[in-house]
Every structure is written in structure tokens, then in C-alpha cells.
């Protein structure tokens, strides 16, 4: 069993309600503070108006955005947040996301028990992912 971790502030950005619900409930049960967004516009608004989350769990394909465009907005609005991307289709673009500061990519379908450890690991990696000025390495 893993050692307990301080609660994280996590933004879950996923358009599929049941996936978002299951992830959010699992993370909340583990003691984390979870905020949800069902699309890119909601995620951007939350990042503009709420304190920066420790981790953003970001679906690669959303109804109003996909690819690296939302990642760019997340990096600009929450440069100190770790980003974990979820996708059903690994592509060169999702692999490029790692070069742009995504801590890891979780491939769908995934085992729900793997999500929280991936987010905790991503949060722990933040100092390694960002230089002193907050830019992705």
C-alpha cells in the first residue's frame, strides 16, 4: 500500500459524464479536492477564476477543443499545475504533449485504480517539469 499523500487540488476535464463522475468520486474518496469541467471553455473559465490546481487531468478530445490547443491554455493560465492527459488514441501529437510539459498520458480505457497514483506522481514531479520561471522543460 502506498504511503498517504497530502490532498491535492485536482481539475478533471472530461466531456463524458460517467467517466468524469467515476474519476471525481474516486479521487474525492481518496481525500483530494476535485473540481470538474465538461469542456474546454468551462476548464479555461475555472482556471481564470479559481486558484491554480495542483494537477489538471485533461481529456485529449473534447467537444469544443482537442489536441494541444487546450494544453497551451492550461499551461498559460496554470503554469505551476502538473498536467496529466487522457486519450483513447495515442498519436504523435499526444506524444508531443509530453515534450510540452504533460507529466504523463493515460491511455483509455484505464483501470480506475491507476488514476490517483498517476496524479500524485505528476504533482510530485512539478519541480522537475518546470524551471525557476515556470516554463515547461
GIBEL-V513936 format. One record per pair of residues at least 6 apart in sequence whose ideal C-beta (glycine too) atoms are under 6 Angstrom apart, sorted by the first residue. I is the first residue (numbers start at 1). GAP is how many residues later the second one is. D is the distance in Angstrom with one decimal. If there is no record, write none. Layout:
i=(I	I)
gap=(GAP	GAP)
d=(D	D)
This chain:
i=(5	7	7	7	8	8	8	8	9	9	9	10	10	10	10	10	11	11	11	12	12	12	12	12	13	13	13	13	14	14	15	15	15	15	20	23	24	24	26	27	28	30	37	37	39	39	39	40	40	40	40	41	44	47	47	52	52	52	53	54	55	55	55	55	56	56	56	57	58	58	59	60	60	60	67	71	74	79	82	82	82	82	83	84	84	84	84	84	85	85	85	86	86	87	88	94	100	101	101	103	103	104	106	131)
gap=(115	24	25	26	24	46	47	115	24	44	45	17	22	24	43	45	24	42	45	8	11	12	24	45	24	30	45	46	6	45	23	24	47	48	16	92	10	12	86	7	6	86	6	9	23	24	25	22	24	25	30	23	29	30	31	26	28	29	28	69	27	64	67	68	18	25	27	27	25	27	27	25	27	34	26	26	9	55	21	40	41	44	19	19	20	34	35	38	12	17	20	20	22	7	20	11	36	28	35	19	22	14	12	6)
d=(4.9	4.8	5.2	6.0	4.8	4.3	5.7	5.4	4.8	4.4	5.0	5.7	5.3	5.2	5.8	5.0	5.0	4.3	4.7	5.7	5.3	5.4	5.2	4.8	4.6	4.4	4.9	5.8	4.0	4.6	5.4	5.9	5.1	5.5	5.6	5.9	4.6	5.5	5.4	5.0	5.1	5.2	3.9	5.6	5.3	5.6	4.9	5.0	4.8	3.5	4.7	5.7	5.4	4.0	5.2	4.6	5.7	5.5	5.3	4.8	4.7	4.8	5.5	5.2	5.4	5.1	4.9	5.1	5.9	5.2	5.1	5.6	3.8	5.9	5.6	5.9	5.9	4.0	4.9	3.9	5.2	5.0	4.9	5.6	5.5	5.7	5.9	5.0	5.5	4.9	4.8	4.8	5.9	5.2	4.1	5.5	5.9	5.7	3.0	3.5	5.3	5.7	5.9	5.9)
